């Protein structure tokens, strides 16, 4: 999912790329919800998500599904 939506092929998901990826996964319902999720995942506050930051989303989603 990460690499499929890395349209710029720079190894990072910019805001719009991350929004498209999360929309594909049905992980948010509004733009404000997405903004909160993005800010939570962007731990280095770079404005982009690297693979490790995006991977945290998958880990949290898996834990949520098990609960």
FISE-915159 format. One record per residue (C-alpha): residue number from 1; chain; x negated, y, z. Coordinates in steps of 0.05 Angstrom, whole numbers, m for minus. Layout:
BEGIN
pt seq NUM mol A east X north Y up Z;
...
//
This chain:
BEGIN
pt seq 1 mol A east 0 north 0 up 0;
pt seq 2 mol A east m56 north 49 up 18;
pt seq 3 mol A east m94 north 41 up m47;
pt seq 4 mol A east m32 north 39 up m90;
pt seq 5 mol A east m13 north 108 up m65;
pt seq 6 mol A east m83 north 137 up m66;
pt seq 7 mol A east m69 north 172 up m132;
pt seq 8 mol A east m131 north 215 up m129;
pt seq 9 mol A east m175 north 153 up m117;
pt seq 10 mol A east m216 north 188 up m64;
pt seq 11 mol A east m205 north 137 up m8;
pt seq 12 mol A east m158 north 183 up 30;
pt seq 13 mol A east m83 north 194 up 29;
pt seq 14 mol A east m66 north 267 up 24;
pt seq 15 mol A east 0 north 290 up 54;
pt seq 16 mol A east 40 north 278 up m9;
pt seq 17 mol A east 8 north 210 up m22;
pt seq 18 mol A east 21 north 188 up 50;
pt seq 19 mol A east 93 north 213 up 45;
pt seq 20 mol A east 104 north 171 up m18;
pt seq 21 mol A east 73 north 109 up 15;
pt seq 22 mol A east 115 north 116 up 78;
pt seq 23 mol A east 177 north 130 up 37;
pt seq 24 mol A east 165 north 65 up m1;
pt seq 25 mol A east 162 north 29 up 66;
pt seq 26 mol A east 226 north 65 up 91;
pt seq 27 mol A east 189 north 92 up 152;
pt seq 28 mol A east 222 north 160 up 157;
pt seq 29 mol A east 288 north 192 up 142;
pt seq 30 mol A east 273 north 266 up 141;
pt seq 31 mol A east 214 north 310 up 122;
pt seq 32 mol A east 207 north 333 up 194;
pt seq 33 mol A east 203 north 261 up 218;
pt seq 34 mol A east 149 north 247 up 166;
pt seq 35 mol A east 111 north 309 up 189;
pt seq 36 mol A east 110 north 284 up 261;
pt seq 37 mol A east 87 north 214 up 240;
pt seq 38 mol A east 32 north 244 up 195;
pt seq 39 mol A east 6 north 289 up 250;
pt seq 40 mol A east 6 north 230 up 299;
pt seq 41 mol A east m34 north 187 up 251;
pt seq 42 mol A east m83 north 241 up 229;
pt seq 43 mol A east m126 north 233 up 291;
pt seq 44 mol A east m185 north 272 up 264;
pt seq 45 mol A east m138 north 328 up 241;
pt seq 46 mol A east m169 north 330 up 172;
pt seq 47 mol A east m102 north 336 up 136;
pt seq 48 mol A east m113 north 269 up 103;
pt seq 49 mol A east m106 north 197 up 126;
pt seq 50 mol A east m165 north 151 up 118;
pt seq 51 mol A east m157 north 75 up 116;
pt seq 52 mol A east m165 north 67 up 192;
pt seq 53 mol A east m114 north 121 up 207;
pt seq 54 mol A east m64 north 90 up 159;
pt seq 55 mol A east m78 north 21 up 187;
pt seq 56 mol A east m55 north 46 up 255;
pt seq 57 mol A east 13 north 56 up 223;
pt seq 58 mol A east 16 north m16 up 202;
pt seq 59 mol A east m5 north m39 up 271;
pt seq 60 mol A east 48 north 4 up 305;
pt seq 61 mol A east 101 north m18 up 256;
pt seq 62 mol A east 85 north m92 up 269;
pt seq 63 mol A east 88 north m81 up 344;
pt seq 64 mol A east 155 north m45 up 337;
pt seq 65 mol A east 184 north m102 up 297;
pt seq 66 mol A east 163 north m153 up 350;
pt seq 67 mol A east 197 north m116 up 407;
//
